[in-house]
Amino acid sequence: EHKNELCEDCQKRIERNPLRVLDCKVETCKDITKDAPVLLDFLSEESLQRYEKLKEYLKAMNIDFVENPRLVRGLDYYTDTVFEFITDKIGAQGTVAAGGRYDNLVEQLGGPKTPALGFAAGVERLMILVENLPEDEPLVGIIPVISDFNVPAIETADKLRKKGIKTELLLKEGSMKSKMKLANKLNAAYVIFISEKPELKDMETGEQEIFENIDDLIDVLEKKIKGE
C-alpha cells in the first residue's frame, strides 16, 4: 500500500528482507512503519515456543528485559531472536552490546547447517561500566541431568553469580560424557548436577556428595571455595 512512498533502499528491502524496513532511519519510512503490524502477532508456532522459552530462562536468571516488537538488526542473516543490552549509566549512548541468532549463516556461506548466536559490543563503553575486574577464582560448572531441570540449573547459576562465584552453565544438548568433557576443558574446579537431589563433584579429587536441596549444596560449596 505504501511501497512507493518508501525510500529507494526500503523498496528493495521489501523484496529481499522486509523486516529491515523497520530499521530504516529515513523519517518518511519511520512515519509509515510506526503503524505497521506487530511482529509478535505473526510468529510461527515453533518460533513462539522458542520465544516463550527464552523469556522463561531470562526470568529464571532475574535478568530484566523489555520486549520491543519493532526491534530488528541491520543485517539480513538473523533468525528468530535479536537483542540489545542497554544501560542508563553512560549517557545517551546506552546500547553496549547487540546481536542475535543466525542459524542459517554458515550454511549460506557453503558450510554445514550450524546453529549460532553472536553479538557485537562496544569495548570502550564496557570499560566505563567495569569498576573492578574479578580476581582469578575457581570455576563451577552446572549440568542439568535432563532438560526438565534447565530452569532450576539457570536459577542455581543466578544464585552462585550473586555470591560472586564464577559459574558456567552447560545446557547444550548432548551426552553427560560430552558435558563433563567440556567441564574439564573449561578447567572447572567443581560441577553441580541438577536433579531431584543435587550433587556436587570435586573435579580434582573425584569426590561426589548428594544434597537434599540446592541451598545446602551452595553453603558447602562456598566453604570449599573459601578453603574452610
Number of C-alpha atoms within 10 A of each C-alpha: 4 9 13 9 12 21 16 10 12 23 16 14 15 14 8 11 13 14 18 18 23 19 18 18 9 13 11 12 19 16 11 15 17 11 8 11 11 12 12 14 9 10 13 10 9 9 15 15 11 14 15 11 13 13 14 13 17 16 15 18 19 13 10 7 13 7 9 11 11 16 16 21 19 14 10 15 15 20 16 14 17 17 18 20 13 14 15 9 11 14 8 8 11 14 17 18 17 16 20 20 18 19 17 17 19 15 12 11 9 8 10 11 13 12 13 14 14 11 13 11 14 11 11 9 17 14 11 10 13 9 8 7 7 9 7 7 11 14 18 27 26 26 27 23 18 15 15 11 17 21 19 18 28 25 17 22 23 19 18 17 13 10 11 12 18 18 20 18 19 19 17 11 10 10 11 13 9 12 19 18 12 14 23 15 9 13 15 21 18 26 24 27 21 25 19 12 12 21 19 24 19 17 17 10 9 9 10 14 11 15 15 11 14 21 13 12 18 18 10 13 21 15 10 12 15 7 7 8
